Amino acid sequence: MEMLNLNKGRKQSAELVKLFEQLDAPSRRSLLDYAQWLAERGGRRTDEAEPDAPTRPLDIPRPESESVIKAIKRLSATYPMIDRGKLFNQTSTLMTQHVMQGREAADIIDELEALFRAEFEKLEGAE
């Protein structure tokens, strides 16, 4: 069984490399960003907010030029009181729209900011 999983993993790796090599430079960067984001998400529990999180958003300004991945990290740091698991599906959908459908990063980041703000306002109203 373990050998089967190893072979399947190798085939998937080879397929990923083949697809990667067919992409232009910006698409490669997007794919790497997305893979990095997925890998980072896999190592964390997303079903609860940070312990002892502040009750107010932190003031972390949006940089002039920012990737979608960095925006998600910034917004997670800005709103540490939010249960990241609740936003996982929406952030994944927006990230996919950026990577797979080519939606502009700035538009996606605007939506992410609205999503985090709305979740904070729901949380604030529940208290």
WOFEN-V454041 format. One record per residue. N is the residue number from 1. SS is DSSP state (@ for helix, = for strand, . for the rest). Layout:
# WOFEN-V454041
N,SS ; N,SS
This chain:
# WOFEN-V454041
1,. ; 2,@ ; 3,@ ; 4,@ ; 5,@ ; 6,@ ; 7,@ ; 8,@ ; 9,@ ; 10,@ ; 11,@ ; 12,@ ; 13,@ ; 14,@ ; 15,@ ; 16,@ ; 17,@ ; 18,@ ; 19,@ ; 20,@ ; 21,@ ; 22,. ; 23,. ; 24,. ; 25,@ ; 26,@ ; 27,@ ; 28,@ ; 29,@ ; 30,@ ; 31,@ ; 32,@ ; 33,@ ; 34,@ ; 35,@ ; 36,@ ; 37,@ ; 38,@ ; 39,@ ; 40,@ ; 41,@ ; 42,@ ; 43,. ; 44,. ; 45,. ; 46,. ; 47,. ; 48,. ; 49,. ; 50,. ; 51,. ; 52,. ; 53,. ; 54,. ; 55,. ; 56,. ; 57,. ; 58,. ; 59,. ; 60,. ; 61,. ; 62,. ; 63,. ; 64,. ; 65,. ; 66,. ; 67,. ; 68,@ ; 69,@ ; 70,@ ; 71,@ ; 72,@ ; 73,@ ; 74,@ ; 75,@ ; 76,@ ; 77,@ ; 78,@ ; 79,. ; 80,. ; 81,. ; 82,. ; 83,. ; 84,@ ; 85,@ ; 86,@ ; 87,@ ; 88,@ ; 89,@ ; 90,@ ; 91,@ ; 92,@ ; 93,@ ; 94,@ ; 95,@ ; 96,@ ; 97,@ ; 98,@ ; 99,@ ; 100,@ ; 101,@ ; 102,. ; 103,. ; 104,. ; 105,@ ; 106,@ ; 107,@ ; 108,@ ; 109,@ ; 110,@ ; 111,@ ; 112,@ ; 113,@ ; 114,@ ; 115,@ ; 116,@ ; 117,@ ; 118,@ ; 119,@ ; 120,@ ; 121,@ ; 122,@ ; 123,@ ; 124,@ ; 125,@ ; 126,@ ; 127,.
